[in-house]
Amino acid sequence: MAHEFDTTTLRRMMTMHGYTGNIERLTLDNEAFRKVLFTGKKLQLVVMSLLPNEEIGLETHAHTDQFFRVEAGEAVVIMNGVEHRVGEDHVAVVPAGTEHNVINRGKNTLK
């Protein structure tokens, strides 16, 4: 029997029960610019797909660190004006308060 829940109930259930999934497969299969997989009290899990020359946009999160993992393609992660190339199977951690952007300067989709 299928159950229908409102958005608030679903968020509460996800927070209470956690989240499991094959993050590599979910990331590689994702074609949306931004898809939220889980939102908890202190963490949000998101997969993204950036086309060539697409970027997330310059942003700063005052109280939240961010973790980026590249599954496919090559990212340019800019932190406080300094560019870092991040390739497949590598990560970038952006500390809270750091102005940052992620750009796909490659020829293939960045995931």
ChimeraX attribute file (.defattr): number of C-alpha atoms within 10 A of each C-alpha:
attribute: neighborCount
match mode: 1-to-1
recipient: residues
	/A:1	2
	/A:2	4
	/A:3	4
	/A:4	7
	/A:5	10
	/A:6	7
	/A:7	9
	/A:8	9
	/A:9	11
	/A:10	12
	/A:11	15
	/A:12	14
	/A:13	13
	/A:14	15
	/A:15	16
	/A:16	10
	/A:17	9
	/A:18	11
	/A:19	12
	/A:20	8
	/A:21	8
	/A:22	7
	/A:23	14
	/A:24	16
	/A:25	10
	/A:26	14
	/A:27	21
	/A:28	16
	/A:29	12
	/A:30	15
	/A:31	16
	/A:32	13
	/A:33	15
	/A:34	13
	/A:35	15
	/A:36	11
	/A:37	15
	/A:38	15
	/A:39	16
	/A:40	15
	/A:41	7
	/A:42	7
	/A:43	12
	/A:44	11
	/A:45	13
	/A:46	14
	/A:47	21
	/A:48	20
	/A:49	22
	/A:50	23
	/A:51	19
	/A:52	17
	/A:53	13
	/A:54	16
	/A:55	19
	/A:56	14
	/A:57	10
	/A:58	12
	/A:59	13
	/A:60	18
	/A:61	14
	/A:62	11
	/A:63	9
	/A:64	14
	/A:65	14
	/A:66	14
	/A:67	11
	/A:68	18
	/A:69	18
	/A:70	19
	/A:71	18
	/A:72	18
	/A:73	21
	/A:74	23
	/A:75	30
	/A:76	19
	/A:77	23
	/A:78	19
	/A:79	20
	/A:80	13
	/A:81	11
	/A:82	9
	/A:83	14
	/A:84	13
	/A:85	15
	/A:86	18
	/A:87	17
	/A:88	14
	/A:89	12
	/A:90	14
	/A:91	16
	/A:92	20
	/A:93	12
	/A:94	21
	/A:95	17
	/A:96	13
	/A:97	14
	/A:98	19
	/A:99	16
	/A:100	21
	/A:101	20
	/A:102	23
	/A:103	21
	/A:104	22
	/A:105	19
	/A:106	16
	/A:107	11
	/A:108	14
	/A:109	19
	/A:110	27
	/A:111	26
